Each structure stands twice: as structure tokens, then as C-alpha cells.
Amino acid sequence: MATLQTIRTKAGVLVAIVIGISLAAFILGDMLQTGNSLFQKDRLEVGEIEGESVQYPDFHKQVEELGEIYKMNTSQNQLDEDTWAQVRQQTWENFVRQHIMTDVYENLGLTVSAEEMFDMLQGTNLHPIVQQLFRNPNTGQVDRGAVVRFLQNLETGVSPEQRQYWLFLEKQIEEERIQTKYNNLIGKGLFVTTHEVETSLQERDKKVSFDYIMLSHNSVADSQVVVTDKDLRDYYNKNKDNYNQEKVRTIEYITYNVTPSQQDFEDAEKWINDIVQDFAETTENITFVNSNSDVPFDDKWYKKEELPEDLATWIFDAETPVNSIFGPYREDDSFKLAKLHASEMMPDSVEARHILLEYNSQEEMLVKQALADSLKTAIENGSDFGSLAREFSTDRGSALQGGELGWLGRGQMVKPFEIAAFNNKINEVAVVPSQFGLHIIQTITRGIETRQVQVAMLVRNVIPSTQTYQNVYAQASKFAGENTSKQKFDEAVEEQKLEKKSAVIKENDRQIQGLDNARMLVRAAYDSKVGELLKDTQGSTIFDLGENFVIATLVSATEEGIADFESVKQRVNLAVLKEKKSQFLMEKMNKAIEGKTDLSAIATELGTTVRNANDITFSSIQVPGAGMEPALVGTAAALEPDIISKPVAGNNSVFLVKVTSVSQDAEETDIETEKMRLAGDLNFRTNSAAYAAHRENAEIIDRRSKFY
């Protein structure tokens, strides 16, 4: 019967792809208010999707369930806040997709029948996840009997965790199936016409060379065109969609960084000096370091060139004996004591081979241990290692080579394997466990030996003391107490020559660059009014964020929707100026064209020169000398040879174009091949584009920031 460990081990990657996430802790936040209003529907609303309310209890229950699945999948007992945030985001996306697509599926009559689920879970067409879970690693075949036995015992014969995990997988398989049906249905309605194929081939293979005249917008002074307020408002009204804005807040803030004081350095130096004698006298170097150092014992073997120069000279040049002490000495923000723990002649690399025996339970491990001991004895008695590896090893890659792994350097294999391979004598066999199973390792050849050492490093990091924190907080508190408005905040920052920073933040942001645990600052920004100092949930204007005390003020707040005219007036003015300059230059070009058929003569009239571009295709991104100008490329691609175009308004200039030659790639592409390529591209985009279209048209209100 498949065990939970089997599911975790074999389905890990597949499940990670299906759920695509990591989990997050719930912060009750402003829900903790007194009164019965806590239980009112509107106060518990996490969001609204197509008019349907998403309530906190339902949402958080699914967050918890998804979190438990992730813990099982990754063998973790606890998840950090960043992981929880990802899980909440994935849960929200699941809610959105389910609410949007359920009606779509029902209207189309799409379902997944019980017969289909049976076929995918235990029938003749097992889903890839089920195949992965119940595939025999030795034969590569799916054990259908194991599938049936597992499902027969699902209600009473397996642990609650196993049952929960399996039901989650069933749900994922069902959702994947109906999504595939929908995508296939959309795909069947797509068709690539012969005209589209011919156009694609022409656009891809056709190359044009052309001459062109370019007049840059920068050649026109702002004073040469007239922009009225009516022009601005007319442009704004016609192009409102270009001024869609998100719900954002802009804050300005100062930080009081908590760094170690001189006293903190002196205290750390005294500590390291006081412990020198104890460190020198102990023979239990590893235990001593792990008990006293801020950095655990490093068991790596170092060559001379891998150590700092002064430490390497002390050990290797002076032939220092084991258990000698070097230091104390200061390195950056720490004080260190080095003790020579071990010195050996060792190779840099070894040639080895192995047999891997995987197991998925404690009982199976005992069986494999007995097998490993038997194989070790057989090899030591002269049995052929390669034959045994090909027969028993579950590492099929090396098994096909008789278990041969070639030359291995330090750090290439897991630690238990490395220790055994490098400690073995030539042809010696060792059995060691790792996270992959039991390894039967034989060292074939040892490389050239050099002197290598292990150093027990006792490290005392210099960190801010409680007193240092109190001193820095006192500075921040003094500033916050004396400057309680934005005006006073700005005046004090300028007077004290403090560094003022700014950040534009969205409602669900969790990070602000340079600040730790900034979520509380983000939430405060959305609970404040413009011009106020931000306050935490306790009413304090000082935010304790990691190594910084932060004081911030809300500078501006924009709501989701079309930005008002005044707030984007400067952007509108730039756009109108660009249009006016294009019109000015186009009129100038039209006058220069009159009565002329020679591009050089026109260029002379305009006070510029003729440029040229060669072998430009319709899909070209840039034109030499002009930059990214799609209008220029499109005009040239469509223009007949030896005809001067009308003025063409581009991104940064206005152009006149004359095509000098047109060429087609000699190699003829098969129309059916191109048709298949275009159809493939079209179907590939279907998977995301169809859902994206439904999502874009759906009314979605996200209120998660109230709760998390």
C-alpha cells in the first residue's frame, strides 16, 4: 500500500506544479474590535467576485487546508510569513477562477463524470500523478493493484493526513480535466486561414531596403506650437483609458538605523578575550564552538589557498600543531578565535562507484539495510560490483554504468556520501545512509594527497545591545514628539539634514525596499489621511521594523479608476505637445514635397540628409538611425518601390520613406508547415488567453488587506 511518505516523496514536484505555492500566518489585525459587528457579513468580507461575497471563514479555511497540504508536500512543520503570503495569494486565485469559470462550464454543459474520474484514478487511463505515485521504481511499471488497495482502505485503513492529501489530489485532477476540456473546446473553434498563412509567410520572408528622411520632434521648440487648455481637455477626454490608475499610496519616511555602538564593540572584544583560555584548554572543539560561537562549527577541509592569508601562513608555513590558537582578531563586525582542529594528508578528489537502495518507510529501511550488508559482504568476497549495481541500484543513471560515478570533488555529493568516499581506502566498501536512501560506496582511486585542515572558528558577532536600541529609539521618539504634522516633518528633515526616502505602495504589498517586515507600515498608509504621520495599531508614529525605527508621512493617495484631469495634466501636455509637433513637421514636409520626386532634393529643402536601411522585415523591432519606430517599419513594408510616402508620424520623429528594393527569401516554406505552426501558436495561447478574457471582464473586489 502506498504510504504518506511515498506520496510526499514521489508526488512532490508534480503537486508543487499543480498548486504552485507556499503558505502564510494569519494576522487578525483590525478585526479584533469589540461588539457584535465583528460577525456582520460586511466586516467578514474578504472580497467580492461577480457580485458573490467571499467570507473570511470560508477563505481562511481553504488557506489553512492548502497550508497543511504544502506542509505535507515539503515535510515542514512550520511555514514562514512569506510562504503563508504566497499560499493566501494562491487561495485567492483559486477562488477567483472557481467563481468565474464555474458558470462558464455549466453554461457549456462541461462536467467531469464519475466514470471519467474512475478511469483516471484506477482505470485504464491513469492520470500522470497517480502513475507517478504508484510506479515501481525497479520495473518502471505502475502497480495497479496498489492503487486499488489504497483506495479500498481510504476511509478507515489510512491516516487522516493521507486521506486529506489524496482528496486534494483528486480535486486537482478533476479541475485539471475540466480545464483541459474547456481549452480543447476553445481550440476546436480556432482556425488558421490560407490567407493568414500566406500573409505570415510574406511578412516573415519579405525584406525591404529603403531611403528615408527623419525630422525629430526635438527639432521643434515648444514655443513653435500652441497648446491650449481646450486642446488638453479634448485629448484627455478622447484618451481617458490611457490614464487608468491603480489604488496606491505614496509615503515619505526617515529611518533611525540601529547599529552597534562603540560600547557594543568593546563588550564583544572583552567577551572573546575572556574565553580564550577556556577555548585553548578544551579538547572538545566542536561541542565548544557549537555551544559558544555565533557561527556553528564548519567541518570543511581547507587547503592553504582557501584560507585567509594570515591564517594560512600561521597554519601551513609555521607548521602549527593541532589545537593551537590564533587570535583573537577583528574581522568586519565580529571578533574571532581560530583553533587548528585537525590536519591530514587528503586527496582533492576520488574515483568512486555506488549502489543506491531507496526506501519509503522504517520497515522498508530495515529490509534494505540487510540487503546492503549482504551486498557489501559479497563485494568484499569478490562479487562483481558492476553486475550487482545493474541488478539492485535504484540510481538507474549510474546503474547502467555499473555504478560508476567517475571522479568526484569536495562538495559534489551529499555529506555522508562524501565523508565515506574520501575516508575509504582504495577498494574499501562502506554503507552509509542519506536522504536518498542507503549507499554502498566503493572508492576505486584516490587523487594526489595534499595537506588539508579543519579550523574550529569561535565567532562573536557585534550586535546592538538593548541599551543601543533604547538610545536610538530615544532619538526617534524625540523627532516624532516634536514633529507631529507633515509640514513640521519636512522642516525638521531639512533642518537636521536627514535622508528622506519615498515609496509608492499598493494595498497588498508586503515589502518596502530596505525595510524588514514592512506590512504594518503599508496597512498604516491605507488607514491614514494625506498629510498625516502614519500610526501603528497602538497609535504610535514610530514603527519598529527590524534594524530600523521608521517615521513616515502620507504624501498622496490615488484610488483605482480613471485619474482626474488635474493629476495627469502634465502627462497630457506632453502627449499633446508631441501631437502638435508631429502636425507641425508633417505640414513642413508636405510643403517640401510639392513639385519634387527626388528624396535628396526634399532633404535639402528640409535642411537634413537622406538615411538608408537595408533588409528590414515586417517584424523588425528597430531601424538603424531611427530607433524603435513601428510606423516607419509598417509603412516601408507596405510601400511599393520607388514611391515616396506621405509623411509618417512615429514615436519620436516624422518620416518620409522611399523603398529602393524588395527581396524574398529564396527558401520556400511549405504552406501546410506554416499553417501548423500558426495553429500551434494559437492553441498554445488559448490556455491562458481564454481565462484571462473572462477574468478581465469579471467584477472583482479584493479586500484581503483588511485581514492580512
TAMO-V356284 format. One record per residue. SS is DSSP state (2 for helix, 1 for strand, 0 for the rest). PSI is psi in whole degrees, 0 to 359 (* if undefined). D_LAST is the distance of its C-alpha to the last C-alpha in Angstrom with 2 decimals. Layout:
BEGIN
<<SS | PSI | D_LAST> <SS | PSI | D_LAST>>
END
This chain:
BEGIN
<<0 | 138 | 40.86> <0 | 138 | 37.73> <0 | 169 | 35.53> <2 | 322 | 31.80> <2 | 322 | 32.68> <2 | 314 | 34.58> <2 | 315 | 31.67> <2 | 313 | 29.36> <2 | 312 | 32.05> <2 | 334 | 33.45> <2 | 359 | 30.55> <2 | 305 | 28.06> <2 | 317 | 28.57> <2 | 316 | 28.98> <2 | 322 | 25.86> <2 | 322 | 23.83> <2 | 320 | 25.28> <2 | 315 | 24.60> <2 | 337 | 20.90> <0 | 51 | 20.31> <0 | 187 | 17.17> <0 | 152 | 15.54> <0 | 177 | 12.68> <0 | 146 | 9.45> <0 | 145 | 8.63> <0 | 130 | 6.41> <0 | 114 | 5.41> <0 | 329 | 6.92> <2 | 223 | 7.02> <2 | 4 | 9.39> <2 | 334 | 10.07> <0 | 74 | 12.47> <0 | 152 | 15.30> <0 | 163 | 18.80> <0 | 161 | 20.77> <2 | 346 | 21.00> <2 | 342 | 18.84> <2 | 328 | 15.83> <2 | 6 | 17.38> <0 | 147 | 18.30> <2 | 317 | 17.53> <2 | 331 | 16.19> <2 | 342 | 13.66> <2 | 10 | 12.37> <1 | 115 | 12.52> <1 | 331 | 9.80> <1 | 180 | 12.56> <1 | 129 | 16.31> <1 | 115 | 18.64> <0 | 44 | 22.31> <0 | 355 | 22.15> <1 | 126 | 20.64> <1 | 138 | 17.57> <1 | 111 | 14.77> <1 | 147 | 13.78> <2 | 313 | 10.79> <2 | 318 | 13.36> <2 | 315 | 14.90> <2 | 312 | 11.98> <2 | 329 | 10.56> <2 | 317 | 14.24> <2 | 327 | 14.81> <2 | 313 | 11.97> <2 | 316 | 13.77> <2 | 316 | 17.08> <2 | 325 | 16.48> <2 | 317 | 15.34> <2 | 321 | 18.57> <2 | 316 | 20.58> <2 | 320 | 19.42> <2 | 314 | 20.32> <2 | 320 | 23.68> <2 | 328 | 24.26> <2 | 2 | 23.77> <0 | 40 | 25.19> <0 | 147 | 22.30> <0 | 329 | 21.41> <0 | 151 | 18.13> <0 | 142 | 15.63> <0 | 172 | 14.15> <2 | 322 | 10.64> <2 | 321 | 11.95> <2 | 318 | 13.25> <2 | 321 | 10.23> <2 | 320 | 8.59> <2 | 322 | 11.96> <2 | 319 | 12.12> <2 | 320 | 9.12> <2 | 317 | 10.89> <2 | 321 | 14.14> <2 | 318 | 13.27> <2 | 315 | 12.44> <2 | 324 | 15.69> <2 | 317 | 17.48> <2 | 313 | 16.64> <2 | 310 | 17.85> <2 | 316 | 20.94> <2 | 315 | 21.80> <2 | 320 | 21.67> <2 | 313 | 23.65> <2 | 340 | 26.13> <2 | 313 | 26.99> <2 | 322 | 29.03> <2 | 313 | 30.56> <2 | 317 | 31.74> <2 | 317 | 33.10> <2 | 330 | 34.97> <2 | 353 | 36.58> <0 | 25 | 37.38> <0 | 128 | 35.58> <0 | 169 | 34.91> <0 | 114 | 35.12> <0 | 163 | 37.89> <2 | 325 | 38.32> <2 | 321 | 41.28> <2 | 315 | 39.25> <2 | 319 | 36.63> <2 | 316 | 39.54> <2 | 321 | 41.14> <2 | 332 | 38.05> <2 | 329 | 37.25> <2 | 8 | 40.81> <0 | 214 | 43.34> <0 | 347 | 45.26> <0 | 66 | 42.45> <0 | 140 | 39.76> <0 | 147 | 36.43> <2 | 325 | 36.06> <2 | 316 | 33.27> <2 | 318 | 35.64> <2 | 318 | 38.46> <2 | 320 | 36.54> <2 | 323 | 35.70> <0 | 23 | 39.28> <1 | 132 | 41.38> <0 | 119 | 44.06> <0 | 336 | 43.66> <0 | 323 | 47.42> <0 | 340 | 48.64> <0 | 2 | 45.78> <0 | 149 | 46.31> <1 | 130 | 43.79> <0 | 91 | 44.64> <2 | 329 | 44.47> <2 | 321 | 45.76> <2 | 324 | 42.77> <2 | 311 | 40.45> <2 | 316 | 42.40> <2 | 320 | 42.58> <2 | 315 | 38.86> <2 | 327 | 38.16> <2 | 331 | 40.92> <0 | 10 | 39.24> <0 | 323 | 35.66> <0 | 320 | 35.60> <0 | 342 | 37.32> <0 | 5 | 38.34> <0 | 165 | 35.11> <0 | 157 | 32.18> <2 | 325 | 29.09> <2 | 316 | 27.13> <2 | 316 | 29.80> <2 | 315 | 29.74> <2 | 318 | 25.97> <2 | 316 | 26.26> <2 | 317 | 29.25> <2 | 326 | 27.79> <2 | 316 | 24.85> <2 | 319 | 27.51> <2 | 317 | 29.49> <2 | 319 | 26.64> <2 | 319 | 26.15> <2 | 318 | 29.93> <2 | 316 | 30.21> <2 | 320 | 27.56> <2 | 320 | 29.25> <2 | 314 | 32.59> <2 | 328 | 31.84> <2 | 319 | 30.23> <2 | 319 | 33.41> <2 | 315 | 35.56> <2 | 314 | 33.87> <2 | 321 | 34.18> <2 | 322 | 37.80> <2 | 315 | 38.51> <2 | 317 | 37.34> <2 | 324 | 39.21> <2 | 339 | 42.41> <0 | 0 | 42.33> <0 | 142 | 42.38> <0 | 137 | 45.74> <0 | 120 | 47.10> <0 | 160 | 50.34> <2 | 322 | 53.36> <2 | 318 | 53.10> <2 | 320 | 49.55> <2 | 313 | 50.86> <2 | 319 | 53.84> <2 | 317 | 51.76> <2 | 315 | 49.36> <2 | 318 | 52.33> <2 | 315 | 53.96> <2 | 325 | 50.91> <2 | 321 | 50.29> <2 | 338 | 53.92> <1 | 133 | 55.31> <1 | 136 | 55.70> <1 | 144 | 56.96> <1 | 139 | 58.47> <1 | 158 | 58.75> <1 | 150 | 59.76> <1 | 154 | 57.66> <1 | 138 | 57.68> <1 | 128 | 54.51> <1 | 116 | 54.05> <1 | 147 | 50.81> <2 | 329 | 48.86> <2 | 344 | 49.15> <2 | 353 | 52.90> <0 | 120 | 52.41> <0 | 150 | 51.77> <2 | 328 | 49.33> <2 | 347 | 52.34> <2 | 350 | 54.15> <0 | 152 | 51.90> <0 | 124 | 51.07> <0 | 117 | 47.56> <0 | 165 | 47.40> <2 | 326 | 44.52> <2 | 320 | 45.50> <2 | 316 | 45.15> <2 | 314 | 41.62> <2 | 323 | 40.59> <2 | 316 | 42.38> <2 | 316 | 40.66> <2 | 315 | 37.22> <2 | 327 | 37.94> <2 | 337 | 39.15> <0 | 34 | 36.27> <2 | 326 | 33.20> <2 | 338 | 31.31> <2 | 350 | 31.62> <2 | 34 | 29.54> <1 | 137 | 26.38> <1 | 152 | 23.41> <0 | 167 | 19.66> <0 | 108 | 17.24> <1 | 161 | 17.17> <1 | 141 | 17.50> <1 | 125 | 20.14> <1 | 155 | 20.15> <1 | 143 | 22.98> <1 | 159 | 22.75> <1 | 154 | 24.99> <1 | 141 | 24.45> <1 | 101 | 26.45> <1 | 131 | 26.62> <0 | 108 | 27.42> <0 | 156 | 30.33> <0 | 139 | 33.04> <0 | 173 | 35.87> <2 | 322 | 39.54> <2 | 324 | 39.58> <2 | 321 | 36.85> <2 | 319 | 39.11> <2 | 321 | 42.11> <2 | 319 | 40.42> <2 | 321 | 39.39> <2 | 320 | 42.93> <2 | 319 | 44.47> <2 | 314 | 42.38> <2 | 325 | 43.53> <2 | 324 | 47.12> <2 | 337 | 47.13> <0 | 357 | 46.12> <2 | 311 | 48.66> <2 | 317 | 51.37> <2 | 319 | 49.23> <2 | 322 | 47.95> <2 | 327 | 51.53> <2 | 336 | 52.90> <0 | 150 | 50.44> <0 | 352 | 51.26> <0 | 70 | 47.86> <2 | 317 | 46.24> <2 | 312 | 43.25> <2 | 319 | 42.34> <2 | 314 | 42.92> <2 | 313 | 40.69> <2 | 336 | 37.83> <2 | 334 | 38.15> <2 | 335 | 38.51> <0 | 152 | 37.29> <0 | 349 | 33.88> <0 | 126 | 34.52> <0 | 165 | 35.68> <0 | 135 | 39.13> <0 | 115 | 39.69> <0 | 13 | 42.20> <0 | 145 | 42.99> <0 | 128 | 46.68> <1 | 140 | 47.48> <0 | 169 | 50.51> <2 | 314 | 51.96> <2 | 351 | 50.55> <2 | 353 | 46.98> <0 | 158 | 46.96> <0 | 147 | 46.89> <2 | 313 | 50.46> <2 | 323 | 51.30> <2 | 320 | 49.97> <2 | 318 | 51.75> <2 | 316 | 54.99> <2 | 320 | 54.86> <2 | 308 | 54.38> <2 | 318 | 56.50> <2 | 325 | 59.20> <0 | 359 | 59.97> <0 | 51 | 59.90> <0 | 135 | 57.72> <0 | 157 | 57.96> <0 | 144 | 55.03> <0 | 11 | 53.15> <0 | 155 | 54.06> <1 | 139 | 51.58> <1 | 124 | 50.64> <1 | 194 | 49.10> <1 | 156 | 47.17> <1 | 158 | 46.05> <1 | 136 | 43.13> <0 | 110 | 41.07> <0 | 235 | 38.39> <0 | 47 | 36.08> <1 | 157 | 37.53> <1 | 141 | 40.83> <1 | 151 | 42.34> <1 | 129 | 45.13> <1 | 136 | 46.44> <1 | 127 | 48.58> <1 | 109 | 50.52> <1 | 320 | 49.45> <1 | 151 | 51.50> <1 | 124 | 53.88> <1 | 156 | 55.19> <1 | 118 | 57.01> <1 | 154 | 54.59> <1 | 156 | 54.33> <0 | 336 | 51.70> <1 | 160 | 51.54> <1 | 154 | 52.91> <1 | 126 | 53.92> <1 | 166 | 52.59> <1 | 159 | 52.16> <1 | 163 | 50.17> <1 | 125 | 49.71> <1 | 130 | 46.16> <1 | 108 | 45.77> <0 | 155 | 42.29> <0 | 158 | 41.18> <0 | 5 | 38.23> <0 | 166 | 38.90> <2 | 320 | 40.62> <2 | 317 | 43.65> <2 | 328 | 43.93> <2 | 320 | 43.64> <2 | 321 | 46.70> <2 | 315 | 48.66> <2 | 329 | 47.76> <2 | 318 | 48.66> <2 | 319 | 52.10> <2 | 318 | 52.49> <2 | 317 | 51.49> <2 | 321 | 54.09> <2 | 317 | 56.70> <2 | 321 | 56.02> <2 | 314 | 56.17> <2 | 318 | 59.53> <2 | 318 | 60.81> <2 | 317 | 59.97> <2 | 336 | 61.63> <0 | 8 | 64.67> <0 | 1 | 65.02> <0 | 152 | 63.00> <0 | 118 | 61.78> <2 | 315 | 58.15> <2 | 317 | 57.62> <2 | 318 | 58.80> <2 | 322 | 56.56> <2 | 316 | 53.52> <2 | 330 | 54.21> <2 | 320 | 54.55> <2 | 334 | 51.76> <0 | 135 | 49.08> <0 | 355 | 45.76> <0 | 86 | 45.14> <2 | 333 | 47.04> <2 | 311 | 46.93> <2 | 334 | 49.01> <2 | 321 | 50.84> <0 | 338 | 52.67> <0 | 20 | 53.93> <0 | 25 | 55.11> <0 | 358 | 52.05> <1 | 132 | 52.87> <1 | 352 | 50.00> <1 | 201 | 52.18> <1 | 134 | 51.74> <1 | 130 | 48.50> <1 | 173 | 47.38> <0 | 139 | 45.15> <0 | 359 | 41.45> <0 | 336 | 42.08> <0 | 167 | 41.64> <0 | 155 | 39.42> <2 | 311 | 40.54> <2 | 321 | 42.60> <2 | 314 | 44.43> <2 | 315 | 45.14> <2 | 314 | 46.51> <2 | 315 | 48.84> <2 | 321 | 50.03> <2 | 335 | 50.87> <2 | 337 | 52.38> <0 | 146 | 54.56> <0 | 168 | 58.17> <0 | 129 | 59.58> <0 | 2 | 59.63> <0 | 145 | 57.92> <1 | 135 | 55.48> <1 | 150 | 52.33> <1 | 122 | 49.73> <1 | 145 | 46.16> <1 | 153 | 42.79> <1 | 182 | 39.64> <0 | 348 | 36.36> <0 | 346 | 38.43> <1 | 206 | 41.13> <1 | 131 | 44.58> <1 | 129 | 46.48> <1 | 109 | 50.26> <1 | 133 | 50.96> <1 | 125 | 54.34> <1 | 122 | 54.90> <1 | 313 | 57.66> <1 | 144 | 58.20> <1 | 138 | 57.00> <0 | 182 | 56.79> <0 | 132 | 58.67> <1 | 139 | 57.80> <1 | 164 | 56.81> <1 | 129 | 55.89> <1 | 152 | 52.18> <1 | 156 | 50.44> <1 | 135 | 47.39> <1 | 125 | 46.23> <1 | 113 | 44.45> <1 | 117 | 42.32> <1 | 118 | 41.26> <1 | 133 | 38.54> <1 | 104 | 37.35> <1 | 141 | 34.49> <0 | 112 | 34.58> <0 | 156 | 31.24> <0 | 134 | 30.52> <0 | 172 | 31.62> <2 | 320 | 30.11> <2 | 321 | 32.76> <2 | 317 | 31.79> <2 | 317 | 28.18> <2 | 321 | 29.59> <2 | 317 | 31.98> <2 | 321 | 29.44> <2 | 323 | 27.12> <2 | 322 | 30.23> <2 | 314 | 30.82> <2 | 320 | 27.33> <2 | 321 | 27.66> <2 | 315 | 31.07> <2 | 313 | 29.87> <2 | 324 | 26.96> <2 | 329 | 29.36> <2 | 344 | 32.04> <0 | 88 | 30.07> <0 | 5 | 27.92> <0 | 166 | 28.07> <2 | 321 | 27.66> <2 | 311 | 31.45> <2 | 323 | 32.03> <2 | 309 | 29.23> <2 | 318 | 31.03> <2 | 319 | 34.44> <2 | 322 | 33.58> <2 | 316 | 32.08> <2 | 317 | 35.30> <2 | 319 | 37.57> <0 | 2 | 36.12> <0 | 46 | 35.87> <0 | 156 | 32.25> <0 | 116 | 30.34> <0 | 129 | 27.90> <1 | 162 | 25.29> <1 | 157 | 23.28> <1 | 139 | 20.23> <1 | 120 | 19.18> <1 | 145 | 15.45> <1 | 164 | 13.55> <0 | 327 | 10.50> <0 | 10 | 8.39> <0 | 147 | 10.42> <0 | 348 | 9.65> <0 | 145 | 13.34> <1 | 127 | 16.17> <0 | 129 | 19.54> <0 | 354 | 21.12> <1 | 138 | 18.23> <0 | 145 | 16.40> <0 | 53 | 12.75> <0 | 2 | 12.43> <2 | 320 | 8.71> <2 | 328 | 9.66> <2 | 321 | 12.59> <2 | 313 | 10.99> <2 | 322 | 9.04> <2 | 324 | 12.44> <2 | 326 | 14.33> <2 | 354 | 12.94> <0 | 4 | 13.79> <0 | 166 | 17.22> <0 | 152 | 20.55> <0 | 133 | 22.73> <0 | 351 | 25.02> <0 | 156 | 22.94> <1 | 140 | 21.87> <0 | 145 | 18.12> <0 | 145 | 17.15> <0 | 184 | 14.53> <0 | 344 | 13.42> <0 | 1 | 16.94> <0 | 5 | 18.73> <0 | 143 | 19.87> <0 | 6 | 20.56> <0 | 122 | 20.65> <1 | 126 | 17.62> <1 | 100 | 18.36> <1 | 91 | 17.16> <0 | 245 | 19.19> <0 | 15 | 22.75> <1 | 140 | 22.21> <1 | 127 | 22.05> <1 | 136 | 20.80> <1 | 126 | 21.92> <1 | 157 | 20.79> <1 | 147 | 21.81> <1 | 119 | 20.66> <1 | 316 | 23.51> <1 | 158 | 22.76> <1 | 127 | 20.44> <1 | 143 | 21.15> <0 | 160 | 20.04> <0 | 139 | 20.18> <1 | 199 | 23.79> <1 | 127 | 27.25> <0 | 143 | 27.61> <0 | 159 | 30.28> <0 | 313 | 33.68> <2 | 323 | 33.77> <2 | 338 | 30.57> <2 | 14 | 31.99> <2 | 321 | 35.64> <2 | 318 | 36.21> <2 | 320 | 35.00> <2 | 319 | 37.15> <2 | 318 | 40.08> <2 | 319 | 39.91> <2 | 318 | 39.91> <2 | 320 | 42.82> <2 | 317 | 44.70> <2 | 316 | 44.42> <2 | 315 | 45.80> <2 | 319 | 48.58> <2 | 323 | 49.59> <2 | 314 | 49.70> <2 | 318 | 51.95> <2 | 314 | 54.11> <2 | 324 | 54.61> <2 | 320 | 55.26> <2 | 320 | 57.95> <2 | 318 | 59.42> <2 | 318 | 59.54> <2 | 322 | 61.11> <2 | 321 | 63.91> <2 | 333 | 64.50> <2 | 331 | 64.78> <0 | 122 | 67.55> <0 | 10 | 70.76> <0 | 145 | 69.41> <0 | 359 | 68.82> <0 | 123 | 68.45> <2 | 325 | 64.95> <2 | 321 | 66.48> <2 | 320 | 68.33> <2 | 317 | 65.19> <2 | 319 | 63.37> <2 | 317 | 66.28> <2 | 324 | 66.10> <2 | 356 | 62.40> <0 | 34 | 62.96> <0 | 192 | 60.92> <0 | 164 | 61.57> <0 | 130 | 61.20> <1 | 167 | 58.59> <1 | 156 | 58.38> <1 | 140 | 55.94> <1 | 146 | 56.98> <1 | 51 | 55.73> <1 | 131 | 52.61> <0 | 167 | 50.95> <0 | 333 | 48.87> <0 | 5 | 45.76> <0 | 140 | 46.47> <0 | 321 | 43.60> <0 | 157 | 45.74> <1 | 127 | 49.31> <0 | 128 | 51.19> <0 | 343 | 51.70> <0 | 333 | 49.42> <1 | 209 | 45.99> <0 | 99 | 43.43> <0 | 82 | 45.28> <2 | 327 | 44.74> <2 | 323 | 47.04> <2 | 315 | 49.83> <2 | 313 | 49.38> <2 | 319 | 49.31> <2 | 314 | 52.40> <2 | 321 | 54.33> <2 | 331 | 53.48> <2 | 349 | 54.79> <0 | 141 | 57.77> <0 | 151 | 61.32> <0 | 150 | 63.26> <0 | 20 | 65.37> <0 | 131 | 63.78> <1 | 128 | 62.12> <0 | 169 | 58.85> <0 | 162 | 57.86> <0 | 136 | 55.55> <1 | 121 | 52.06> <1 | 123 | 49.03> <0 | 195 | 46.59> <0 | 317 | 43.41> <0 | 357 | 45.29> <1 | 172 | 48.94> <1 | 141 | 51.50> <1 | 153 | 53.75> <1 | 137 | 57.12> <1 | 143 | 57.57> <1 | 115 | 60.63> <1 | 130 | 60.39> <1 | 331 | 63.13> <1 | 153 | 62.70> <1 | 133 | 60.79> <1 | 154 | 60.62> <1 | 138 | 59.29> <0 | 136 | 58.46> <0 | 325 | 61.50> <0 | 124 | 59.58> <0 | 125 | 59.15> <0 | 134 | 55.94> <0 | 131 | 56.38> <2 | 319 | 55.01> <2 | 322 | 53.78> <2 | 315 | 51.95> <2 | 323 | 50.22> <2 | 318 | 49.45> <2 | 322 | 47.80> <2 | 314 | 45.75> <2 | 320 | 44.52> <2 | 321 | 43.82> <2 | 316 | 41.84> <2 | 319 | 39.72> <2 | 314 | 39.20> <2 | 325 | 38.19> <2 | 319 | 35.84> <2 | 338 | 33.92> <2 | 318 | 33.84> <2 | 320 | 31.19> <2 | 325 | 28.47> <2 | 321 | 30.15> <2 | 312 | 30.59> <2 | 319 | 26.96> <2 | 322 | 25.95> <2 | 316 | 28.38> <2 | 317 | 26.96> <2 | 320 | 23.36> <2 | 326 | 24.60> <2 | 351 | 26.40> <0 | 149 | 23.63> <0 | 111 | 21.71> <1 | 123 | 18.00> <1 | 120 | 15.43> <1 | 114 | 11.81> <0 | 22 | 9.48> <2 | 333 | 6.17> <2 | 341 | 5.29> <2 | 336 | 6.11> <0 | 334 | 3.80> <0 | * | 0.00>>
END
